Amino acid sequence: MIKRMIASYVGENAEFERQYLTGELELELTPQGTLAERIRAGGAGVPAFFTPTAYGTLVHEGGAPIKYGKDGTVEIASQPRQMQMFNGKPYIMEEAIVGDFALIKAQVADESGNLVFNKSARNFNPTMCKAARTTIVEVEEIVPTGSIDPDHVHMPSVFVHRIIKGAKYEKPVERLRIRDSKKVGSVVASTPAAKQRERIVRRVALEYKDGMHINLGIGIPVL
């Protein structure tokens, strides 16, 4: 039984939403970059750190619903974060995360536990390996020790405690989006929500200047 989720994005899981809104599951939302750093800090032995991200929001000021009661009232709310000024800029303190177990997916492991990840699996998995007391890794292939070039090892075996070879890997598309390449021009928003998102994107585009860089988050691909 999972008591609390600490996440930046929970997808469109209807059952997750039901459990959260009925008080069966606690949810602590945190910015994704902050979440990654909280995990990294845990693996590095750093108990806490300061970040400017989320200053002035519910994450900083507290009051975000963590657990609802069965009657819809908030039973547990987030606590305010400590704030500190550095060089005239406000920062809030975030505590590191260390887990009892890390459940990791890698592509290849040798018999000693050295790991190779595939593409985006390197985003969080290597960091999480270091931030858990016991790391359990599911892999698609196990090869003899010495088969992996040391320069190609993404995670050394010292951080791996268990290896399991799985089977029948499938990665379903949560929301399939296709477009007819023969059709030229922009896609017309068809729903009120889609029109609202398009309006937001168009407004943001007005801020863009030549030479700027844009960080595309989870929401951009589903627009």
N, CA and C atoms as a LAMMPS dump frame, in Angstrom:
ITEM: TIMESTEP
0
ITEM: NUMBER OF ATOMS
669
ITEM: BOX BOUNDS ff ff ff
-5.0000000000000000e+02 5.0000000000000000e+02
-5.0000000000000000e+02 5.0000000000000000e+02
-5.0000000000000000e+02 5.0000000000000000e+02
ITEM: ATOMS id mol type element x y z
1 1 1 N 0.844 -1.19 0
2 1 2 C 0 0 0
3 1 3 C 0.885 1.248 0
4 2 1 N 0.703 2.1 -0.985
5 2 2 C 1.441 3.356 -1.08
6 2 3 C 0.706 4.42 -0.28
7 3 1 N 1.424 5.082 0.631
8 3 2 C 0.817 6.116 1.466
9 3 3 C 0.888 7.487 0.808
10 4 1 N 2.067 7.842 0.266
11 4 2 C 2.237 9.176 -0.299
12 4 3 C 3.072 9.13 -1.565
13 5 1 N 2.643 9.905 -2.554
14 5 2 C 3.403 10.099 -3.785
15 5 3 C 4.055 11.476 -3.743
16 6 1 N 5.351 11.524 -4.038
17 6 2 C 6.053 12.794 -4.224
18 6 3 C 6.391 12.863 -5.701
19 7 1 N 5.744 13.763 -6.426
20 7 2 C 5.867 13.752 -7.881
21 7 3 C 5.71 15.16 -8.437
22 8 1 N 6.146 15.32 -9.681
23 8 2 C 5.945 16.582 -10.383
24 8 3 C 4.815 16.466 -11.397
25 9 1 N 4.514 15.236 -11.811
26 9 2 C 3.479 15 -12.821
27 9 3 C 2.943 13.598 -12.615
28 10 1 N 1.638 13.467 -12.555
29 10 2 C 1.037 12.156 -12.29
30 10 3 C 0.259 11.619 -13.484
31 11 1 N 0.394 12.264 -14.64
32 11 2 C -0.257 11.746 -15.832
33 11 3 C -1.759 11.937 -15.801
34 12 1 N -2.465 11.076 -16.495
35 12 2 C -3.925 11.171 -16.59
36 12 3 C -4.569 9.899 -16.061
37 13 1 N -4.034 9.406 -14.952
38 13 2 C -4.507 8.161 -14.359
39 13 3 C -5.764 8.431 -13.545
40 14 1 N -6.896 7.948 -14.025
41 14 2 C -8.173 8.206 -13.359
42 14 3 C -8.229 7.572 -11.977
43 15 1 N -7.63 6.392 -11.812
44 15 2 C -7.642 5.723 -10.512
45 15 3 C -6.785 6.482 -9.509
46 16 1 N -5.66 6.992 -9.957
47 16 2 C -4.816 7.818 -9.085
48 16 3 C -5.598 9.046 -8.621
49 17 1 N -6.276 9.685 -9.538
50 17 2 C -7.065 10.87 -9.2
51 17 3 C -8.148 10.533 -8.18
52 18 1 N -8.814 9.403 -8.38
53 18 2 C -9.877 8.997 -7.457
54 18 3 C -9.326 8.78 -6.054
55 19 1 N -8.2 8.067 -5.958
56 19 2 C -7.621 7.792 -4.646
57 19 3 C -7.177 9.074 -3.945
58 20 1 N -6.627 10.003 -4.7
59 20 2 C -6.17 11.265 -4.109
60 20 3 C -7.351 12.092 -3.603
61 21 1 N -8.383 12.228 -4.418
62 21 2 C -9.517 13.079 -4.06
63 21 3 C -10.391 12.479 -2.968
64 22 1 N -10.297 11.164 -2.756
65 22 2 C -11.085 10.522 -1.701
66 22 3 C -10.273 10.274 -0.438
67 23 1 N -9.024 10.717 -0.422
68 23 2 C -8.216 10.599 0.782
69 23 3 C -7.521 9.272 0.968
70 24 1 N -7.541 8.411 -0.054
71 24 2 C -6.858 7.124 0.058
72 24 3 C -5.353 7.259 -0.167
73 25 1 N -4.955 8.315 -0.852
74 25 2 C -3.553 8.501 -1.22
75 25 3 C -3.151 9.951 -1.007
76 26 1 N -1.98 10.147 -0.41
77 26 2 C -1.448 11.496 -0.227
78 26 3 C -0.583 11.867 -1.435
79 27 1 N -0.589 13.145 -1.78
80 27 2 C 0.17 13.617 -2.936
81 27 3 C 0.915 14.896 -2.587
82 28 1 N 2.221 14.865 -2.759
83 28 2 C 3.064 16.047 -2.562
84 28 3 C 3.658 16.43 -3.908
85 29 1 N 3.172 17.534 -4.47
86 29 2 C 3.659 17.984 -5.767
87 29 3 C 4.892 18.864 -5.59
88 30 1 N 5.868 18.649 -6.465
89 30 2 C 7.109 19.416 -6.418
90 30 3 C 7.589 19.644 -7.847
91 31 1 N 8.185 20.79 -8.153
92 31 2 C 8.69 21.023 -9.512
93 31 3 C 9.662 19.923 -9.934
94 32 1 N 9.647 19.578 -11.213
95 32 2 C 10.434 18.432 -11.666
96 32 3 C 11.935 18.637 -11.463
97 33 1 N 12.434 19.828 -11.747
98 33 2 C 13.855 20.073 -11.524
99 33 3 C 14.223 19.978 -10.056
100 34 1 N 13.33 20.466 -9.197
101 34 2 C 13.55 20.367 -7.755
102 34 3 C 13.512 18.919 -7.307
103 35 1 N 12.578 18.146 -7.865
104 35 2 C 12.488 16.725 -7.521
105 35 3 C 13.78 16.002 -7.883
106 36 1 N 14.294 16.273 -9.076
107 36 2 C 15.54 15.636 -9.505
108 36 3 C 16.692 16.002 -8.569
109 37 1 N 16.744 17.273 -8.156
110 37 2 C 17.826 17.711 -7.275
111 37 3 C 17.656 17.155 -5.863
112 38 1 N 16.416 16.991 -5.404
113 38 2 C 16.181 16.393 -4.082
114 38 3 C 16.691 14.948 -4.058
115 39 1 N 16.462 14.243 -5.164
116 39 2 C 16.948 12.867 -5.256
117 39 3 C 18.473 12.853 -5.355
118 40 1 N 19.026 13.724 -6.207
119 40 2 C 20.483 13.782 -6.361
120 40 3 C 21.161 14.126 -5.037
121 41 1 N 20.58 15.077 -4.316
122 41 2 C 21.141 15.473 -3.027
123 41 3 C 21.115 14.309 -2.044
124 42 1 N 20.031 13.538 -2.068
125 42 2 C 19.951 12.375 -1.192
126 42 3 C 21.063 11.385 -1.47
127 43 1 N 21.346 11.154 -2.743
128 43 2 C 22.413 10.234 -3.11
129 43 3 C 23.795 10.765 -2.789
130 44 1 N 23.931 12.087 -2.755
131 44 2 C 25.23 12.707 -2.48
132 44 3 C 25.456 12.958 -0.995
133 45 1 N 24.447 12.667 -0.175
134 45 2 C 24.589 12.889 1.261
135 45 3 C 24.376 14.328 1.686
136 46 1 N 23.737 15.123 0.825
137 46 2 C 23.429 16.521 1.147
138 46 3 C 22.011 16.576 1.708
139 47 1 N 21.814 16.991 2.955
140 47 2 C 20.485 16.912 3.574
141 47 3 C 19.467 17.901 3.03
142 48 1 N 19.919 19.057 2.532
143 48 2 C 19 20.076 2.026
144 48 3 C 19.762 21.06 1.151
145 49 1 N 19.023 21.86 0.391
146 49 2 C 19.639 22.853 -0.49
147 49 3 C 18.634 23.974 -0.728
148 50 1 N 19.109 25.079 -1.306
149 50 2 C 18.247 26.214 -1.624
150 50 3 C 18.081 26.331 -3.137
151 51 1 N 16.868 26.696 -3.562
152 51 2 C 16.57 26.867 -4.978
153 51 3 C 15.604 28.036 -5.152
154 52 1 N 15.725 28.793 -6.246
155 52 2 C 14.769 29.878 -6.489
156 52 3 C 13.443 29.37 -7.047
157 53 1 N 13.425 28.135 -7.519
158 53 2 C 12.22 27.575 -8.127
159 53 3 C 11.082 27.483 -7.116
160 54 1 N 9.911 27.923 -7.511
161 54 2 C 8.663 27.846 -6.737
162 54 3 C 8.551 28.908 -5.652
163 55 1 N 9.489 29.845 -5.61
164 55 2 C 9.341 30.94 -4.646
165 55 3 C 8.048 31.706 -4.942
166 56 1 N 7.278 31.993 -3.892
167 56 2 C 6.038 32.746 -4.048
168 56 3 C 4.833 31.911 -4.434
169 57 1 N 5.017 30.6 -4.585
170 57 2 C 3.909 29.708 -4.934
171 57 3 C 3.445 28.944 -3.697
172 58 1 N 2.46 28.063 -3.883
173 58 2 C 1.989 27.224 -2.78
174 58 3 C 3.095 26.326 -2.242
175 59 1 N 4.042 25.947 -3.109
176 59 2 C 5.157 25.122 -2.644
177 59 3 C 5.945 25.877 -1.581
178 60 1 N 6.148 27.16 -1.798
179 60 2 C 6.888 27.993 -0.849
180 60 3 C 6.018 28.395 0.346
181 61 1 N 4.83 28.887 0.086
182 61 2 C 3.993 29.465 1.136
183 61 3 C 3.202 28.429 1.923
184 62 1 N 3.074 27.217 1.384
185 62 2 C 2.321 26.174 2.065
186 62 3 C 0.831 26.264 1.774
187 63 1 N 0.11 25.23 2.194
188 63 2 C -1.331 25.219 1.99
189 63 3 C -1.804 24.354 0.851
190 64 1 N -0.882 23.756 0.091
191 64 2 C -1.295 22.865 -0.995
192 64 3 C -1.872 21.581 -0.405
193 65 1 N -3.014 21.112 -0.898
194 65 2 C -3.63 19.898 -0.339
195 65 3 C -2.757 18.666 -0.565
196 66 1 N -2.373 18.011 0.509
197 66 2 C -1.636 16.751 0.424
198 66 3 C -2.578 15.569 0.607
199 67 1 N -3.526 15.719 1.522
200 67 2 C -4.501 14.65 1.749
201 67 3 C -5.881 15.244 1.975
202 68 1 N -6.867 14.67 1.273
203 68 2 C -8.255 15.062 1.444
204 68 3 C -8.964 14.088 2.378
205 69 1 N -9.97 14.592 3.078
206 69 2 C -10.836 13.729 3.856
207 69 3 C -11.93 13.166 2.968
208 70 1 N -12.678 12.225 3.482
209 70 2 C -13.741 11.604 2.69
210 70 3 C -14.847 12.598 2.345
211 71 1 N -14.943 13.679 3.134
212 71 2 C -15.956 14.696 2.867
213 71 3 C -15.443 15.809 1.956
214 72 1 N -14.221 15.66 1.45
215 72 2 C -13.668 16.641 0.529
216 72 3 C -12.878 17.756 1.171
217 73 1 N -12.816 17.78 2.502
218 73 2 C -12.021 18.801 3.182
219 73 3 C -10.548 18.404 3.186
220 74 1 N -9.67 19.387 3.35
221 74 2 C -8.234 19.127 3.366
222 74 3 C -7.815 18.695 4.77
223 75 1 N -7.309 17.476 4.893
224 75 2 C -6.847 16.962 6.182
225 75 3 C -5.374 17.295 6.432
226 76 1 N -4.564 17.233 5.382
227 76 2 C -3.142 17.549 5.496
228 76 3 C -2.781 18.531 4.386
229 77 1 N -2.164 19.64 4.768
230 77 2 C -1.708 20.633 3.791
231 77 3 C -0.193 20.771 3.884
232 78 1 N 0.412 21.201 2.802
233 78 2 C 1.869 21.366 2.794
234 78 3 C 2.29 22.493 3.732
235 79 1 N 3.482 22.358 4.284
236 79 2 C 4.02 23.35 5.203
237 79 3 C 4.858 24.388 4.445
238 80 1 N 4.933 25.611 4.965
239 80 2 C 5.757 26.639 4.309
240 80 3 C 7.231 26.233 4.287
241 81 1 N 7.926 26.616 3.226
242 81 2 C 9.356 26.369 3.115
243 81 3 C 10.135 27.538 3.715
244 82 1 N 11.29 27.236 4.261
245 82 2 C 12.182 28.285 4.755
246 82 3 C 12.705 29.102 3.583
247 83 1 N 12.752 30.428 3.743
248 83 2 C 13.241 31.313 2.685
249 83 3 C 14.525 32.004 3.134
250 84 1 N 15.446 32.172 2.192
251 84 2 C 16.718 32.84 2.484
252 84 3 C 17.106 33.681 1.275
253 85 1 N 17.699 34.84 1.524
254 85 2 C 18.155 35.706 0.445
255 85 3 C 19.629 35.433 0.154
256 86 1 N 19.959 35.279 -1.13
257 86 2 C 21.342 35.127 -1.57
258 86 3 C 21.583 36.104 -2.719
259 87 1 N 22.533 37.029 -2.524
260 87 2 C 22.844 38.025 -3.553
261 87 3 C 21.602 38.789 -3.996
262 88 1 N 20.734 39.076 -3.036
263 88 2 C 19.543 39.855 -3.325
264 88 3 C 18.414 39.091 -3.978
265 89 1 N 18.538 37.767 -4.078
266 89 2 C 17.516 36.956 -4.732
267 89 3 C 16.94 35.953 -3.737
268 90 1 N 15.605 35.777 -3.71
269 90 2 C 15 34.854 -2.747
270 90 3 C 15.124 33.395 -3.178
271 91 1 N 15.439 32.554 -2.216
272 91 2 C 15.532 31.112 -2.432
273 91 3 C 14.723 30.407 -1.342
274 92 1 N 14.229 29.217 -1.649
275 92 2 C 13.544 28.416 -0.641
276 92 3 C 14.316 27.118 -0.416
277 93 1 N 14.185 26.581 0.785
278 93 2 C 14.935 25.374 1.126
279 93 3 C 14.126 24.122 0.812
280 94 1 N 14.776 23.158 0.201
281 94 2 C 14.174 21.861 -0.098
282 94 3 C 15.014 20.768 0.553
283 95 1 N 14.346 19.775 1.124
284 95 2 C 15.05 18.673 1.763
285 95 3 C 15.281 17.528 0.784
286 96 1 N 16.381 16.812 0.979
287 96 2 C 16.736 15.689 0.105
288 96 3 C 15.773 14.522 0.307
289 97 1 N 15.73 13.644 -0.679
290 97 2 C 14.908 12.435 -0.621
291 97 3 C 15.823 11.215 -0.665
292 98 1 N 15.649 10.312 0.287
293 98 2 C 16.358 9.033 0.295
294 98 3 C 15.325 7.936 0.505
295 99 1 N 15.309 6.948 -0.382
296 99 2 C 14.322 5.884 -0.288
297 99 3 C 14.891 4.604 0.299
298 100 1 N 14.016 3.793 0.854
299 100 2 C 14.436 2.465 1.307
300 100 3 C 14.74 1.58 0.101
301 101 1 N 13.912 1.714 -0.944
302 101 2 C 14.1 0.919 -2.161
303 101 3 C 13.996 1.816 -3.387
304 102 1 N 14.755 1.479 -4.416
305 102 2 C 14.628 2.103 -5.728
306 102 3 C 14.337 0.994 -6.727
307 103 1 N 13.232 1.123 -7.462
308 103 2 C 12.86 0.155 -8.493
309 103 3 C 13.242 0.755 -9.838
310 104 1 N 14.26 0.187 -10.462
311 104 2 C 14.912 0.795 -11.619
312 104 3 C 14.736 -0.066 -12.862
313 105 1 N 14.605 0.587 -14.022
314 105 2 C 14.553 -0.114 -15.308
315 105 3 C 15.784 0.273 -16.123
316 106 1 N 16.59 -0.734 -16.482
317 106 2 C 17.767 -0.525 -17.329
318 106 3 C 17.678 -1.46 -18.533
319 107 1 N 18.503 -1.215 -19.522
320 107 2 C 18.483 -2.065 -20.708
321 107 3 C 19.375 -3.286 -20.541
322 108 1 N 20.606 -3.062 -20.087
323 108 2 C 21.579 -4.156 -19.973
324 108 3 C 22.28 -4.074 -18.621
325 109 1 N 22.549 -5.241 -18.041
326 109 2 C 23.383 -5.338 -16.837
327 109 3 C 24.35 -6.489 -17.034
328 110 1 N 25.571 -6.334 -16.513
329 110 2 C 26.435 -7.51 -16.499
330 110 3 C 26.212 -8.251 -15.182
331 111 1 N 26.841 -9.391 -15.041
332 111 2 C 26.586 -10.238 -13.879
333 111 3 C 27.047 -9.608 -12.569
334 112 1 N 27.876 -8.571 -12.663
335 112 2 C 28.328 -7.871 -11.458
336 112 3 C 27.383 -6.744 -11.051
337 113 1 N 26.501 -6.345 -11.99
338 113 2 C 25.547 -5.283 -11.685
339 113 3 C 25.827 -3.949 -12.331
340 114 1 N 26.827 -3.867 -13.204
341 114 2 C 27.061 -2.632 -13.949
342 114 3 C 25.941 -2.445 -14.968
343 115 1 N 25.438 -1.218 -15.088
344 115 2 C 24.229 -0.983 -15.876
345 115 3 C 24.46 -0.096 -17.091
346 116 1 N 23.639 -0.357 -18.127
347 116 2 C 23.548 0.506 -19.299
348 116 3 C 22.074 0.852 -19.48
349 117 1 N 21.76 2.148 -19.527
350 117 2 C 20.382 2.602 -19.723
351 117 3 C 20.158 2.955 -21.185
352 118 1 N 18.896 2.991 -21.584
353 118 2 C 18.543 3.295 -22.958
354 118 3 C 17.854 4.653 -23.038
355 119 1 N 18.473 5.579 -23.727
356 119 2 C 17.891 6.885 -24.029
357 119 3 C 17.352 7.59 -22.785
358 120 1 N 16.046 7.935 -22.782
359 120 2 C 15.5 8.753 -21.696
360 120 3 C 15.458 8.039 -20.355
361 121 1 N 15.742 6.736 -20.331
362 121 2 C 15.806 6.025 -19.047
363 121 3 C 16.949 6.543 -18.182
364 122 1 N 17.861 7.308 -18.782
365 122 2 C 18.977 7.888 -18.013
366 122 3 C 18.567 9.176 -17.295
367 123 1 N 17.349 9.655 -17.509
368 123 2 C 16.94 10.927 -16.909
369 123 3 C 16.95 10.881 -15.385
370 124 1 N 16.233 9.914 -14.811
371 124 2 C 16.094 9.827 -13.363
372 124 3 C 16.715 8.564 -12.773
373 125 1 N 16.756 7.492 -13.544
374 125 2 C 17.18 6.204 -12.988
375 125 3 C 18.577 6.216 -12.359
376 126 1 N 19.602 6.753 -13.025
377 126 2 C 20.933 6.742 -12.396
378 126 3 C 20.962 7.501 -11.072
379 127 1 N 20.266 8.63 -11.025
380 127 2 C 20.223 9.412 -9.79
381 127 3 C 19.518 8.653 -8.683
382 128 1 N 18.42 7.98 -9.036
383 128 2 C 17.649 7.243 -8.039
384 128 3 C 18.42 6.051 -7.504
385 129 1 N 19.288 5.451 -8.337
386 129 2 C 20.11 4.324 -7.875
387 129 3 C 20.946 4.712 -6.66
388 130 1 N 21.421 5.954 -6.657
389 130 2 C 22.306 6.409 -5.585
390 130 3 C 21.542 6.889 -4.353
391 131 1 N 20.242 7.12 -4.507
392 131 2 C 19.462 7.713 -3.42
393 131 3 C 18.582 6.698 -2.706
394 132 1 N 18.943 5.428 -2.785
395 132 2 C 18.163 4.391 -2.107
396 132 3 C 19.09 3.452 -1.355
397 133 1 N 18.58 2.905 -0.279
398 133 2 C 19.379 1.966 0.513
399 133 3 C 19.492 0.613 -0.18
400 134 1 N 18.459 0.245 -0.942
401 134 2 C 18.484 -0.994 -1.724
402 134 3 C 17.964 -0.698 -3.118
403 135 1 N 18.768 -0.989 -4.136
404 135 2 C 18.391 -0.732 -5.522
405 135 3 C 18.117 -2.046 -6.237
406 136 1 N 16.894 -2.186 -6.744
407 136 2 C 16.476 -3.38 -7.477
408 136 3 C 16.283 -2.984 -8.932
409 137 1 N 16.992 -3.657 -9.833
410 137 2 C 16.995 -3.268 -11.242
411 137 3 C 16.417 -4.373 -12.11
412 138 1 N 15.454 -4.001 -12.946
413 138 2 C 14.918 -4.912 -13.956
414 138 3 C 15.585 -4.588 -15.283
415 139 1 N 16.131 -5.604 -15.943
416 139 2 C 16.854 -5.388 -17.192
417 139 3 C 16.305 -6.292 -18.288
418 140 1 N 16.591 -5.925 -19.514
419 140 2 C 16.174 -6.727 -20.657
420 140 3 C 17.204 -7.788 -21.011
421 141 1 N 18.453 -7.548 -20.602
422 141 2 C 19.525 -8.49 -20.956
423 141 3 C 20.595 -8.496 -19.87
424 142 1 N 21.072 -9.687 -19.522
425 142 2 C 22.185 -9.84 -18.592
426 142 3 C 23.35 -10.461 -19.349
427 143 1 N 24.503 -9.81 -19.303
428 143 2 C 25.676 -10.272 -20.043
429 143 3 C 26.793 -10.603 -19.056
430 144 1 N 27.79 -11.376 -19.492
431 144 2 C 28.902 -11.729 -18.589
432 144 3 C 29.677 -10.495 -18.134
433 145 1 N 30.228 -10.572 -16.946
434 145 2 C 31.063 -9.491 -16.43
435 145 3 C 32.243 -9.246 -17.375
436 146 1 N 32.497 -8.006 -17.694
437 146 2 C 33.563 -7.657 -18.62
438 146 3 C 33.073 -7.419 -20.032
439 147 1 N 31.807 -7.743 -20.312
440 147 2 C 31.267 -7.565 -21.664
441 147 3 C 30.986 -6.1 -21.993
442 148 1 N 30.756 -5.293 -20.974
443 148 2 C 30.446 -3.881 -21.196
444 148 3 C 31.725 -3.055 -21.082
445 149 1 N 32.013 -2.289 -22.117
446 149 2 C 33.165 -1.387 -22.082
447 149 3 C 33.015 -0.451 -20.881
448 150 1 N 34.042 -0.314 -20.052
449 150 2 C 33.944 0.572 -18.879
450 150 3 C 33.486 1.985 -19.223
451 151 1 N 33.863 2.476 -20.412
452 151 2 C 33.444 3.816 -20.813
453 151 3 C 31.955 3.889 -21.134
454 152 1 N 31.316 2.728 -21.301
455 152 2 C 29.898 2.693 -21.649
456 152 3 C 29.007 2.365 -20.456
457 153 1 N 29.605 2.169 -19.293
458 153 2 C 28.823 1.881 -18.086
459 153 3 C 28.19 3.174 -17.578
460 154 1 N 26.864 3.174 -17.457
461 154 2 C 26.154 4.357 -16.974
462 154 3 C 26.015 4.373 -15.451
463 155 1 N 25.969 3.188 -14.839
464 155 2 C 25.856 3.095 -13.386
465 155 3 C 26.695 1.927 -12.893
466 156 1 N 27.722 2.177 -12.081
467 156 2 C 28.572 1.088 -11.588
468 156 3 C 27.839 0.202 -10.592
469 157 1 N 28.305 -1.007 -10.478
470 157 2 C 27.633 -2.038 -9.683
471 157 3 C 27.573 -1.732 -8.197
472 158 1 N 28.413 -0.828 -7.71
473 158 2 C 28.433 -0.523 -6.281
474 158 3 C 27.09 0.03 -5.808
475 159 1 N 26.297 0.589 -6.739
476 159 2 C 24.994 1.146 -6.376
477 159 3 C 23.841 0.186 -6.666
478 160 1 N 24.136 -1.026 -7.104
479 160 2 C 23.104 -1.994 -7.49
480 160 3 C 23.133 -3.188 -6.545
481 161 1 N 21.963 -3.577 -6.041
482 161 2 C 21.895 -4.663 -5.061
483 161 3 C 21.154 -5.898 -5.567
484 162 1 N 20.208 -5.724 -6.491
485 162 2 C 19.451 -6.86 -7.032
486 162 3 C 19.249 -6.638 -8.529
487 163 1 N 19.304 -7.748 -9.304
488 163 2 C 19.056 -7.68 -10.746
489 163 3 C 17.992 -8.71 -11.108
490 164 1 N 17.019 -8.294 -11.902
491 164 2 C 15.96 -9.184 -12.37
492 164 3 C 15.863 -9.051 -13.884
493 165 1 N 15.829 -10.172 -14.583
494 165 2 C 15.646 -10.147 -16.036
495 165 3 C 14.16 -10.286 -16.336
496 166 1 N 13.601 -9.27 -16.959
497 166 2 C 12.18 -9.273 -17.271
498 166 3 C 11.908 -9.756 -18.685
499 167 1 N 10.647 -9.649 -19.085
500 167 2 C 10.243 -10.105 -20.418
501 167 3 C 9.007 -9.336 -20.865
502 168 1 N 8.735 -9.398 -22.164
503 168 2 C 7.527 -8.82 -22.756
504 168 3 C 7.385 -7.333 -22.417
505 169 1 N 8.389 -6.569 -22.797
506 169 2 C 8.339 -5.137 -22.508
507 169 3 C 7.455 -4.419 -23.518
508 170 1 N 6.545 -3.631 -23.005
509 170 2 C 5.68 -2.827 -23.846
510 170 3 C 5.611 -1.413 -23.278
511 171 1 N 5.58 -0.438 -24.153
512 171 2 C 5.46 0.95 -23.735
513 171 3 C 4.268 1.555 -24.457
514 172 1 N 3.07 1.448 -23.871
515 172 2 C 1.882 1.982 -24.543
516 172 3 C 1.917 3.503 -24.625
517 173 1 N 1.359 4.036 -25.688
518 173 2 C 1.274 5.48 -25.864
519 173 3 C 0.064 5.977 -25.083
520 174 1 N 0.31 6.881 -24.141
521 174 2 C -0.786 7.362 -23.291
522 174 3 C -1.816 8.143 -24.091
523 175 1 N -1.339 8.983 -24.991
524 175 2 C -2.259 9.757 -25.822
525 175 3 C -1.664 9.848 -27.222
526 176 1 N -2.179 9.063 -28.14
527 176 2 C -1.645 9.005 -29.499
528 176 3 C -2.057 10.244 -30.287
529 177 1 N -1.068 10.891 -30.887
530 177 2 C -1.316 12.064 -31.717
531 177 3 C -0.723 11.808 -33.094
532 178 1 N -1.532 11.88 -34.116
533 178 2 C -1.051 11.702 -35.48
534 178 3 C -1.497 12.897 -36.322
535 179 1 N -0.798 13.095 -37.433
536 179 2 C -1.116 14.216 -38.308
537 179 3 C -0.882 13.81 -39.747
538 180 1 N -1.797 14.171 -40.601
539 180 2 C -1.68 13.872 -42.021
540 180 3 C -0.638 14.804 -42.628
541 181 1 N 0.463 14.222 -43.114
542 181 2 C 1.547 15.034 -43.666
543 181 3 C 1.122 15.787 -44.927
544 182 1 N 0.02 15.349 -45.543
545 182 2 C -0.442 16.014 -46.759
546 182 3 C -1.16 17.329 -46.454
547 183 1 N -1.628 17.452 -45.203
548 183 2 C -2.335 18.67 -44.819
549 183 3 C -1.325 19.727 -44.383
550 184 1 N -1.434 20.891 -44.973
551 184 2 C -0.508 21.975 -44.683
552 184 3 C -1.194 22.994 -43.784
553 185 1 N -0.417 23.573 -42.871
554 185 2 C -0.98 24.588 -41.987
555 185 3 C -1.133 24.083 -40.577
556 186 1 N -1.546 24.952 -39.687
557 186 2 C -1.682 24.606 -38.279
558 186 3 C -2.954 23.819 -38.031
559 187 1 N -2.928 23.038 -36.952
560 187 2 C -4.099 22.278 -36.546
561 187 3 C -5.046 23.202 -35.793
562 188 1 N -6.317 23.186 -36.164
563 188 2 C -7.301 24.06 -35.535
564 188 3 C -7.766 23.451 -34.229
565 189 1 N -7.71 24.226 -33.148
566 189 2 C -8.173 23.747 -31.846
567 189 3 C -9.669 23.486 -31.909
568 190 1 N -10.102 22.326 -31.415
569 190 2 C -11.487 21.906 -31.579
570 190 3 C -12.319 21.998 -30.312
571 191 1 N -11.687 22.071 -29.15
572 191 2 C -12.419 22.127 -27.888
573 191 3 C -12.061 23.409 -27.143
574 192 1 N -12.91 23.826 -26.192
575 192 2 C -12.586 25.034 -25.407
576 192 3 C -11.237 24.934 -24.709
577 193 1 N -10.931 23.753 -24.151
578 193 2 C -9.653 23.572 -23.462
579 193 3 C -8.492 23.691 -24.441
580 194 1 N -8.656 23.093 -25.635
581 194 2 C -7.6 23.16 -26.647
582 194 3 C -7.389 24.597 -27.121
583 195 1 N -8.488 25.338 -27.267
584 195 2 C -8.379 26.735 -27.681
585 195 3 C -7.667 27.568 -26.619
586 196 1 N -7.945 27.259 -25.362
587 196 2 C -7.286 27.974 -24.271
588 196 3 C -5.788 27.706 -24.262
589 197 1 N -5.412 26.431 -24.459
590 197 2 C -3.991 26.085 -24.49
591 197 3 C -3.289 26.755 -25.67
592 198 1 N -3.979 26.77 -26.812
593 198 2 C -3.381 27.402 -27.989
594 198 3 C -3.169 28.897 -27.746
595 199 1 N -4.113 29.514 -27.062
596 199 2 C -3.987 30.942 -26.747
597 199 3 C -2.781 31.188 -25.846
598 200 1 N -2.577 30.301 -24.874
599 200 2 C -1.431 30.424 -23.97
600 200 3 C -0.124 30.312 -24.752
601 201 1 N -0.073 29.31 -25.645
602 201 2 C 1.141 29.094 -26.433
603 201 3 C 1.431 30.298 -27.327
604 202 1 N 0.389 30.835 -27.954
605 202 2 C 0.589 31.994 -28.82
606 202 3 C 1.083 33.204 -28.026
607 203 1 N 0.575 33.345 -26.799
608 203 2 C 1.021 34.469 -25.963
609 203 3 C 2.486 34.294 -25.574
610 204 1 N 2.868 33.08 -25.22
611 204 2 C 4.26 32.81 -24.863
612 204 3 C 5.175 33.063 -26.058
613 205 1 N 4.691 32.702 -27.247
614 205 2 C 5.506 32.877 -28.454
615 205 3 C 5.863 34.345 -28.688
616 206 1 N 5.003 35.257 -28.223
617 206 2 C 5.284 36.681 -28.392
618 206 3 C 6.487 37.13 -27.566
619 207 1 N 6.812 36.371 -26.519
620 207 2 C 7.951 36.715 -25.667
621 207 3 C 9.277 36.241 -26.261
622 208 1 N 9.188 35.346 -27.235
623 208 2 C 10.406 34.729 -27.773
624 208 3 C 11.167 35.699 -28.664
625 209 1 N 12.484 35.747 -28.456
626 209 2 C 13.357 36.581 -29.281
627 209 3 C 14.446 35.703 -29.901
628 210 1 N 14.956 36.138 -31.017
629 210 2 C 15.958 35.374 -31.746
630 210 3 C 17.156 35.061 -30.849
631 211 1 N 17.556 33.788 -30.829
632 211 2 C 18.695 33.373 -30.023
633 211 3 C 18.327 32.802 -28.672
634 212 1 N 17.05 32.926 -28.275
635 212 2 C 16.616 32.373 -26.992
636 212 3 C 16.526 30.853 -27.06
637 213 1 N 16.607 30.214 -25.89
638 213 2 C 16.418 28.776 -25.779
639 213 3 C 15.129 28.5 -25.016
640 214 1 N 14.407 27.452 -25.403
641 214 2 C 13.146 27.098 -24.758
642 214 3 C 13.235 25.687 -24.192
643 215 1 N 12.83 25.538 -22.949
644 215 2 C 12.748 24.218 -22.315
645 215 3 C 11.332 23.694 -22.508
646 216 1 N 11.175 22.659 -23.319
647 216 2 C 9.86 22.089 -23.59
648 216 3 C 9.512 21.075 -22.508
649 217 1 N 8.481 21.354 -21.734
650 217 2 C 8.065 20.462 -20.653
651 217 3 C 7.106 19.388 -21.125
652 218 1 N 6.553 18.659 -20.165
653 218 2 C 5.696 17.517 -20.468
654 218 3 C 4.444 17.916 -21.236
655 219 1 N 3.967 19.149 -21.048
656 219 2 C 2.709 19.528 -21.671
657 219 3 C 2.8 19.853 -23.145
658 220 1 N 3.971 20.249 -23.627
659 220 2 C 4.094 20.698 -25.01
660 220 3 C 3.735 19.609 -26.027
661 221 1 N 4.199 18.363 -25.874
662 221 2 C 3.898 17.353 -26.891
663 221 3 C 2.421 17.015 -27.031
664 222 1 N 1.594 17.336 -26.019
665 222 2 C 0.18 16.974 -26.118
666 222 3 C -0.68 18.139 -26.572
667 223 1 N -0.071 19.265 -26.931
668 223 2 C -0.846 20.399 -27.418
669 223 3 C -1.366 20.123 -28.819
